[in-house]
Amino acid sequence: MTPQGVQALEQSERHGTIKLETLRRTAEAMDCVLVYALVPRTSLEQMIEERARALALDTLGRVSHSMALEDQEVDRGLEERIEAFVAAGIRERDLWDKP
């Protein structure tokens, strides 16, 4: 590889425009293996808890609105209702389905 080619690779990497195929070929030329990974910013457990909470808030918000329209608001606190909803109504396999 020429110095200009290396410079072009570095520049495209710096600008975020480098292609995976280019990285793969570069790795092969250097007798390396390209490893491409997505690394979460939080733990998987925290991601699951946050997603379950978001689903619960979405569902409970719609239910609360309907109940308020019928003058049947729920007395329990929101946090308590969220915890109960998550425990009773959300399975892990449902977390990533679109509502």
ABEGO torsion letter per residue (X at the ends): XBAAAAAAAAAAAAAGABBAAAAAAAAAAAGBBBBBBBBBABBAAAAAAAAAAAAAAAAAAAAAAAAAAAGABBABBAAAAAAAAAAAABBAAAAABBX
